[in-house]
């Protein structure tokens, strides 16, 4: 019983990690159709911002919840103004540009900080479920995932800015005719996506090894989740993360990590075959 | 006998050429440097391992030159940065052999890189030193392996864990040849010591989440975790292990942890108490070790990363070659090999290091270290450990023409 509870908790924390990882990509790719191959490097920058400011004496939570998103948001602003804004509507070109950007960012960080792994110890300690120990920090990650998803959903659903963003994504010409400036909305959305990715990078620091190439380990899962989720970014990514996180954890627990990864990829392939538009292409079509 | 025109031309030119060249060679020989090749990754994922090794070989070359060179000739170090790319290893190995025509090559870090360049140096008759701890089994008369192998380290680590912590072990290893082979050695030594292996789990190098494994470990309730996890993603295991509050419950022994600066970058609360076994720790207080660490700090700054077995074995491997050249009074490959095979030794930072003729590996000291507030507390030392794993399959005295890496059949 306690073991089932422990596995259930692991599944939840795995889902939370997937949601945090993919939500920023969901905003940039799902809403704006920009294939941001530098997503993993945005994560990495968020992680470095957190590690460096913590080492400089800042409180860890301030570092991950404030410094990381603000810093990566600023990087996103520079990237959008300098590169992406010239490439809207040219999907293949954005892939090339962001791929180059990701290589550049890895190179810059390696040059400055070297390839040694950095990190911060997990705060909050552990708690026990029956005879088993687990990490309180996972609880924090689950809470963060819920807050982030609820926050974005509420912003899109209830605020004027959310309405304008949705309108611009659906029909930029009509939005422009009604007095909205689509380039500014695109810019704001890109920065928001980058900041969310930076936040995820910061939150992952205590449970991962921070190195310049860390993004590569996450980017595939982030893309699978967002594509599996489909057009309605918030609902879709959350549902896809739930499905994939569950499969990954349960199969890994029952067999080995190798089969866990294989099962995740096979289920993604099957799902894209059955639901080419993602989960929200068939179900919950009117959700956000 | 009629003197042919063509023959006359040949003999004449040769005579002329040697007549002209002779004084030039005689003059140049005094000053002509001995070229020493080095192939190390100084950038990319393995760059952190290569940098201390490069520091060590630069230090050694500098010392020999400062002492008047070798056989009266200065040494010239030719290093190529292989950038953690196997293709560059093959390419630069050919350059060293054919264009630079070096007398010896020290280098290679991963087992994959070694196996990429070893055939090249065999083919072009270049003496090759591989100065890294690895899984054992290379049997090649043109190659010397100066790092530790599992019989020297794993064979100390596992009995220590069984004796001090308990008999039930749980093995975690990286999913490629090093991890697979090391896991077999761990299982073998655990069973020999009367222990039971509850599970062996392999992790691809891009695995970052260990929560399922940590649950499984808790369910199995082992006494000891043996880890051969590799790379930056896998350091997440130590983090998540500590975050789950497991660190004080089940101790960890590792064959890989701390070899590349992990102690400096991971929080003491996550690393304290982890036990490892290597051929060298920079905390060793022998005069040679202290002098070695001081020399590196003086030359490259006190903030260089941790000086591990990688640097020490490179330094010692280089000096073993120097000893061979001195004894042979030549840099000729065969002469130096024969000199080394007489069982030459060098007193290095890790202690006495002696060439073993039969395997072309080394007899060297092994140590156990326990992590304590970002340093290694050396808790045991085992002098003069032979490479008995490789010796079980390789005998270059009986079969000097062997040229392969045996996959040692580990009977678990």
HADDOCK unambig.tbl for C-alpha pairs under 7 A between the chains (distance, minus, plus):
assign (segid A and resid 10 and name CA) (segid B and resid 211 and name CA) 6.34 0.50 0.50
assign (segid A and resid 10 and name CA) (segid B and resid 212 and name CA) 6.85 0.50 0.50
assign (segid A and resid 115 and name CA) (segid B and resid 45 and name CA) 6.36 0.50 0.50
assign (segid A and resid 115 and name CA) (segid B and resid 48 and name CA) 6.14 0.50 0.50
assign (segid A and resid 116 and name CA) (segid B and resid 48 and name CA) 6.34 0.50 0.50
assign (segid A and resid 117 and name CA) (segid B and resid 232 and name CA) 5.76 0.50 0.50
assign (segid A and resid 117 and name CA) (segid B and resid 265 and name CA) 6.47 0.50 0.50
assign (segid A and resid 118 and name CA) (segid B and resid 265 and name CA) 5.21 0.50 0.50
assign (segid A and resid 118 and name CA) (segid B and resid 266 and name CA) 6.76 0.50 0.50
assign (segid A and resid 119 and name CA) (segid B and resid 265 and name CA) 6.57 0.50 0.50
assign (segid A and resid 119 and name CA) (segid B and resid 266 and name CA) 6.15 0.50 0.50
assign (segid A and resid 120 and name CA) (segid B and resid 267 and name CA) 6.53 0.50 0.50
assign (segid A and resid 121 and name CA) (segid B and resid 239 and name CA) 6.55 0.50 0.50
assign (segid A and resid 121 and name CA) (segid B and resid 267 and name CA) 5.74 0.50 0.50
assign (segid A and resid 121 and name CA) (segid B and resid 270 and name CA) 6.89 0.50 0.50
assign (segid A and resid 122 and name CA) (segid B and resid 239 and name CA) 6.93 0.50 0.50
assign (segid A and resid 122 and name CA) (segid B and resid 243 and name CA) 5.43 0.50 0.50
assign (segid A and resid 125 and name CA) (segid B and resid 243 and name CA) 5.82 0.50 0.50
assign (segid A and resid 125 and name CA) (segid B and resid 244 and name CA) 6.92 0.50 0.50
assign (segid A and resid 125 and name CA) (segid B and resid 245 and name CA) 6.24 0.50 0.50
assign (segid A and resid 126 and name CA) (segid B and resid 243 and name CA) 6.20 0.50 0.50
assign (segid A and resid 126 and name CA) (segid B and resid 244 and name CA) 4.97 0.50 0.50
assign (segid A and resid 126 and name CA) (segid B and resid 245 and name CA) 4.89 0.50 0.50
assign (segid A and resid 132 and name CA) (segid B and resid 218 and name CA) 6.48 0.50 0.50
assign (segid A and resid 133 and name CA) (segid B and resid 244 and name CA) 5.85 0.50 0.50
assign (segid A and resid 133 and name CA) (segid B and resid 245 and name CA) 6.32 0.50 0.50
assign (segid A and resid 133 and name CA) (segid B and resid 246 and name CA) 6.74 0.50 0.50
assign (segid A and resid 134 and name CA) (segid B and resid 244 and name CA) 4.14 0.50 0.50
assign (segid A and resid 134 and name CA) (segid B and resid 245 and name CA) 6.62 0.50 0.50
assign (segid A and resid 135 and name CA) (segid B and resid 243 and name CA) 5.15 0.50 0.50
assign (segid A and resid 135 and name CA) (segid B and resid 244 and name CA) 3.87 0.50 0.50
assign (segid A and resid 135 and name CA) (segid B and resid 245 and name CA) 6.70 0.50 0.50
assign (segid A and resid 206 and name CA) (segid B and resid 239 and name CA) 6.80 0.50 0.50
assign (segid A and resid 207 and name CA) (segid B and resid 236 and name CA) 5.67 0.50 0.50
assign (segid A and resid 207 and name CA) (segid B and resid 239 and name CA) 5.57 0.50 0.50
assign (segid A and resid 207 and name CA) (segid B and resid 240 and name CA) 5.43 0.50 0.50
assign (segid A and resid 208 and name CA) (segid B and resid 208 and name CA) 6.54 0.50 0.50
assign (segid A and resid 208 and name CA) (segid B and resid 233 and name CA) 6.72 0.50 0.50
assign (segid A and resid 208 and name CA) (segid B and resid 235 and name CA) 6.98 0.50 0.50
assign (segid A and resid 208 and name CA) (segid B and resid 236 and name CA) 4.20 0.50 0.50
assign (segid A and resid 208 and name CA) (segid B and resid 239 and name CA) 6.87 0.50 0.50
assign (segid A and resid 209 and name CA) (segid B and resid 232 and name CA) 5.38 0.50 0.50
assign (segid A and resid 209 and name CA) (segid B and resid 233 and name CA) 5.37 0.50 0.50
assign (segid A and resid 209 and name CA) (segid B and resid 235 and name CA) 5.42 0.50 0.50
assign (segid A and resid 209 and name CA) (segid B and resid 236 and name CA) 5.05 0.50 0.50
assign (segid A and resid 211 and name CA) (segid B and resid 232 and name CA) 6.62 0.50 0.50
assign (segid A and resid 217 and name CA) (segid B and resid 206 and name CA) 5.27 0.50 0.50
assign (segid A and resid 249 and name CA) (segid B and resid 212 and name CA) 6.11 0.50 0.50
assign (segid A and resid 252 and name CA) (segid B and resid 212 and name CA) 6.28 0.50 0.50
assign (segid A and resid 253 and name CA) (segid B and resid 212 and name CA) 5.14 0.50 0.50
assign (segid A and resid 253 and name CA) (segid B and resid 213 and name CA) 6.63 0.50 0.50
assign (segid A and resid 253 and name CA) (segid B and resid 216 and name CA) 6.67 0.50 0.50
assign (segid A and resid 256 and name CA) (segid B and resid 201 and name CA) 6.72 0.50 0.50
assign (segid A and resid 257 and name CA) (segid B and resid 203 and name CA) 6.09 0.50 0.50
assign (segid A and resid 258 and name CA) (segid B and resid 203 and name CA) 6.67 0.50 0.50
assign (segid A and resid 258 and name CA) (segid B and resid 204 and name CA) 6.72 0.50 0.50
